[in-house]
Amino acid sequence: MPTLDTALNDQTGWNGLLTTINRRVEVDLQEVERVIEVARRTPGLAEYGDELQKLAVFFTVATQSYMANDPGGLSGLVDFWDRYRAVVTQRYASVTPVELRAADKVVRSIFQRFLDGVPSANIAYSPDAAPLVFGGQGGLTGYFTHPPGWNRPFAIISLPHAAFDNVWQWLALAHEAGHDTYASVTGLPADVESALDARMRRAVTDNEVAIPDVDVDLNPFGVPYRIQYSGADFLAKIWTAWANESQADIVGLLSCGGAATVALQQIIGFTQTDSWEVFNEAGTIADGPEAHPTSYIRNEFNIAALEVMHAGHAGLARQIRRRFEALHPGQPDIVWSLGGTVEVARVPVAEMATSAGLAAEVLINQTLPSLGSQSYRDLGFFSPQDQDIVDEVALRLAAGDPTFANTQGATPRHALAATVFALEAGRAQADVINRTFMHFV
């Protein structure tokens, strides 16, 4: 029988082991410099010269910090570097130049439009450095973003390779850009969460919604944790946990209109069940819902937001709701559970749907200090006239007309929204829509 080294039962010895096994798991700083030099010679990246230099400094400092303080964390840093390297090498090697060029245009259009009206002093990093897109792994739901953090100078968004031939699902890029703007404005997350918390508590107190008390007790499962939520506490907990994802949906909606909601339905579905999570937070047990809103409530939230945005979108909202009502499971409650088996909470669908409408009103219309006492609606708005432009672009796109992007008033975000309606008008034209959009946007 092998004998374990008892010296590793000491924290100092254990840290020494981590240093040993992670000695090759680190960012090669010479490689960073070489890749950044390549980026400076790559069309579309040269303009990021200052940010790229800051990126080199970031990886130098972060690598040294992890090696000294947390060797096990080096793997995460390497994961970040792999994606930044992919941003550069995919463009330099011209592996997917058409797709990435189209995606970059869309993301830049949405990102800069939102931040243009934010006081520059509140923007956490260079306001003219839009996120960059790379061809990532995964299926059609494999969209995600690495927003600026750890003093990284700009964000990157993953566009899964599986989506390269499904441009109508690129509406998720608008949502991911919403995550990046959220991380880019100092104080915005706190403002949004505070606004949602206050509105949900008031809704329960004023009997606008009826939410039952919730008792989360993990002691029967060997975990010494129990917390009892009042209805107001529970609803506030839910929506503050959902704040980032919900506001990202709003950025997509304000950028592309109802097309964002139509495309989202294809990605998230209509389920009425979701997971409740238990995790360590600052050394203590904590709990909360999955960060993405339960898909049934997310549908309700987005349809309500489309109606709140402008009365002129009511007709499209009705069509989206008819599809939703035809396809959702039709159960009376939203249910959260641990591991899919242990029920934590059960709330009537009608009450959660009402709360979704209230959340939509907050996120669209409430002014926030971090935005310069402006609302999301003030920074970016999708009007019925925008929808008219999208409708015209969709007709041209479905016909394979390479001049579709020259439609009067059209911008990349209008072109992106049009892909959804072009597909709705004729699925047999999917290949034409896909090819035309990517080559001419």
Phi, psi and omega in degrees: 000132180293156180247126178281146180286110183293344177295339180278356175278000177256142184301322180295315178296320179297316178298324177296322177297316180299321178297319181295311186283346178257012186295335177259355180266079180207160178281126177285108186292333174292324177295320178304312181297320180295316181293321179292326176295321175298319181299324181294340180258008184256121177306135181093344179245339183303327181293348180265025185306310181296316181295322179295322177294320176297326179297319178299317178297318180303310183294327176297309182294316183295319179298314180298319181296314180294319181298326182277326191242334185205074183304326180296337180282354181298328181300319178295323179294319178298322179299317176299314183298319180304323182282323175295320178298320179298322177305317183283308188293325178296324179283317182296320181278356181056040180290312181224057187293323183293311182296315183292323178297317179295316181295320179299319180298317181296311183296315180299317181302316184284314184298309184289327178299319181289318186278346182305324184266000181276135177307128186301330180294342182266356182272126191285340177213181188313118185291344180258011178259092180288156176300154175251153184251141172230156179281104185263181180270174175101171180276201187292346177261008186276040175270137171198167179227149169252093180294165178300134180193171182053024183068021172291139189280340176205163186264165172228146181241134176272123170252106186299140180304329180298340181268355183300331180256019180221065189297338179291345174265003175288356174302338176298336177298324178295321177296315181295322175299329176296323175297321182291319178294324179300318180283344187271343184256114181301126177088351183295314179304317180296320180296315182295313181298320179296318180295317179292318180302311183296319183291321181290321177296318179295323181297321179287315181300321182270008177063028172287329176225151179246106182245125181290158173293152184232133180244111177260110184234112181259359181301322178297345181254016176082012179247118184285076183210130173211135177217137179249119180261132167288166179303319180293317179298318183294313182294321177295320178300315182300306188284332174289326175293330181269003189302311185296311181296320182293316180292329176294322174298321180295319177299319176298319181292316180290341178270319190235000177071206184300339178302325180297322180288319179299314181292323181298323179301323179295329185272318189262340182075206191220024188291155181249008177242154182205169182263146170254138187245145174240132186208167177271131179227111182056039175083002179235159179286136175224168181213164179172171180284163170304144189295333177275131179304145174311133192300325177300312181290329178295322174298312179301317181299313183289323177293316178299319181296323178297320178290320179295324186300316179192138180300335180293349179264006186298321181297314178294321179300321178296319179296318179295320179294321179300319178295316179302311182292332179284334189249342183284160188295335176080023177277156185281343187231155165266130185236130174251140181215160175268125178062018179076003185233321185264108183291133179256316184209151178219121183231136179304137179306315185299323181288317178293325178296320177298317180296328178296321177296321178294319179297321179298318179297318179298310188288336179271317194253341186283131177284145185230137182304318184294338178267016182073040182057038174242166176256170173302320180299322180296328184278330180201133186222141177247110186265168172302329177293324173300319180295324176300319178297315179300318180299318179293316179298320181298320179299315180291321182294318180296334179272359181074023181283113184292350179267011185304324183287350179269004176306136184304127178086355185283140174234172179306327180290327175293319179297320179297313179300325183294333181301322182295314183284332174296318178293321178299326182284335182191093182295338178293343181265016186305314182296321180295315180300313183299310183294317183295316182298311186292328185272345187233357182292000000 
